Every structure is written in C-alpha cells, then in structure tokens.
Amino acid sequence: MTQRNLDRLFNPKSIAMIGASATPVKWGFIVLLNILKEGFTGPVYPVNPKLETILGVPCYPSLQAIPGPVDCAVITTPALTVSALIDECGRKGVGNVVVITSGFSETGSEGTLMEREIVEKARGYGMNLVGPNTMGVFSAGCNLHALMPPVVPLHGGISMFSQSGNVGVQMLYWGNNKGIGFEKFVSSGNEGDLKCEDYLTYFAGDTDTKVILGYMEGLDPGSHLYRVARRVSREKPVLIFKGGRTQTGGTAAASHSGAMAVSSRVLRAAFRQAGIIEIEDSQGLVDCAKAFSACPIPRGNRVGILTRGGGWGVITADACEENGLVIPRLSDTLMERLNRVLPPYWSHGNPVDMAAVITSEPYLECLKALAGWDEVDSVIALGGFIQGAMDFNTTVEEGPTELKETVAFAREFAKEYTAQDDVVLEETRRLSEETGKPIIVVTLGDYDNHRSGLMNHRVVSYPTPERAVRALKRMVDYRRFLDSPA
C-alpha cells in the first residue's frame, strides 16, 4: 500500500469553490459561506461564470482564470458535470478535490460507472479525491470549514473519518455540547478514491491528532485497513463505530454510501486483533472519545469506587464486574486512613460509601487516598459535584422569623459549597496527572457540568455510572492490547 500525501488536503494554502452560488439554499452558497465566515487562512476562489462576486469575494468564470495556484477544489455541481471538472482541475494542477456531489455509486450501476471514470481521471492526474457524496472536510490548524452544515467544531486532539456525513457531523455537534475538541474531520463518502485506511494512516502521522475516531458502513475486498490499523493502534487509540451490522442495515448502507457489507463477526474479530476499539453505539463513541482524549490509559483493570450514597456504589460495582473490571478489597492501612476522615458508619469497603457526607473536604481526602492506593488502576468517583446535592433555592416570604432566617442561611450555605465545584475539579485533574490513573466522575443529576469540566479542567464526567464503566472498560481493553506482543 502506497501512503498518500494528504497534507494539502487538510492544510491547503488556497481553495477553489466550483459551483459557487449566490442562492442561499444551494450547497455552493452554504459551503462557501462556512469557509469564509470561519476565517480560512488562505485565499478562496469562488468559480461561477455567471457571477462577478459572491459574498463580497471576486468570482472567477473558470479554474484557469484563477491567478494563483489551487491546492484544493470543492465541487458542488451536478454529477454529470464532475468528470469534465476533474479534467479542468488536472490542467490547473489542483492536488486535491472534494466532491460534495451525490448521484454516483450509491445510486446503482450507472452511477458506479460515473464514479469509476472520475476516480480514474483523478488518479491519472496524481490527484487525491474525497468522496464523491461527501459532506466535506474540517481542519483546525488552518480554520478550514469546508462543510455542508454550519457546525463549528471545538478545537482539540481528536481526528475522525466517517463514511456517513450525517453521523460524522452529528459527532462534531455532540462534541460542542460535551466539550470535546476536534483537530481534523473528513466525511469520506463513497470512498471512490481515498479510503478509510488512507485517512487512518495520515492521522497516525499527524502530531496534532491524539485519538482517532471512525464511523464505517463497509469495506472493499482489497482493503488494507487491518494491516494499517495493527500498526496505528500501537501509536494512538483507534475507536470505530460500525454501522450495517445486520442484513437490513447492510442493505441500507449500500444504498446510502455504496458500502460493501462485511460479516460483523469476522470484522469484529479483525478489529480485536488489530487493536481497534469497536464501539457498539453512537453515544458510546462520544463517551469513549471523551475518556481517551483526556484520561491516561489505566495500567490494569482494578477499580476504586467512591460514592456519597450506597445504592449508586452497588450499581457501579455491578457494572464493573459485568464488564470484567475488578473491585479489590481495601487494605487495613487504607481503611485506617479513611477512618480518620469519615463517620464510624461508613462502608469500610470498596465501594467507599461516604455515608451521605456531602461537603467537599472529606470527599477530596477520600479521593486522594483511593487514587494513591497501589491496588487500583483507576477510580470512579460518584457525586463529586456539590451542585444538585446542594440545590437549595427555596424562599419563605411568610412565617416565623426563625424559619425565614434558617431558609436564607441554607440558601447561602448551598451557594458557598456549590462554588467549591471548580476546586474539586481542579484537584481531580491534579490527582489523575500525579498518579497516572484515570479518575472518572459521575455527576448523578440533570445538571450538566460535563462540558465546562472537560474544557476548563480536563476532567471526564458522565451522568450515569453505566456509561462511565463502559468507557473505562474500553480503555482497559486498549491497555490489554498495548501489553500484548506486537
């Protein structure tokens, strides 16, 4: 397999928008608007022979009329026009083409022939072709937002390829909501030319990419994904969500992206051997992306659980054991240390049930003791945020003075302890860095500190213990792969 040079695709110095439009409902307008409004760092050349300017930018009648070189061209014109435009790009010396246009192999035999033609031409010119039938490309380094939807991803260390534009873009939206930042993204579409393994190879060598995500619906028979992934997974985590796992889903995938169905059982075994972390659902992909991007990989499968209430500790312990994680018994030395912090009726076991102690100081002391214990490789901390537990907004307008004063005091008391959230988060991050262990927080409430906690403190949190355990389990699986013979 020859490695493709995709640097000018993800870091172009100039872009041509072929099929640029002044009509707001057309993709030629929307994609151009996204590129311009997000501040792409190089010149942008709209191409439309009927217009002189679009969005205040000079418009060119053809690629040949553009005065400077073009690193990347984005095409939104109808499918029947694309072949001639590939020739025009070749004559101009364009190195990369992103074909937004649909109507190719996903539509049947006639579309497949058209797709083969444009791919053969592109390869003849030594050109990289994304798509066709793609939603575009994003790259944080040069502020490239050549995307169909107006999503503005947060910047971070995750790069993603997706055979479904809708699924991939939804991950970018969810990333915004959860505080997850992206470095690069490509909607690979029908993968007529560039395949998922080409993007995987490029992301592996990209120093700004720390974690790689993928959404896949199928593989060509000659795919090199397995061989590439075996090498890449030793360097960076590769998390893939596979669609089309059933017969019905596989049929839908063929009509959606032209993807070729592969036995899920065979593919799952190949993923496991290659070190790819397979994720079973879309929410799980986001959850795991968050954990892998912000937490150290645990050294083993032993977990310490800290909880303010016993029931949630029980639920978390069940979830851990069901997922192959071990809950070790506390040592006498550790129990003596916790005895000095907690009331006499605490659980005296793992999970460490704080017996409804809600203030932050004992919580942090317990967290420090548990994270520093040599017999655990990670910690799940439930109820770490005071907010919600201390949500006291009640006011009393009438009644005895003592009642009104007590309620007012309780409200101020709640505000004071809610303000400790940032202190708890910062100490959680520090402990994780100091011990080299992931500390995953479960908030246990409808209030959502997940985004701010991750963005401001790099602390990973989830609203339920089950989601926290599933993400941790995937990290343990990855550690097991890293420890296996190469």
Order of alpha helices (4+ residues) and beta strands (2+ residues): alpha-beta-alpha-beta-beta-beta-beta-alpha-beta-alpha-beta-beta-beta-beta-alpha-beta-alpha-beta-alpha-beta-alpha-alpha-beta-alpha-beta-alpha-alpha-beta-alpha-beta-alpha-alpha-beta-alpha-beta-alpha
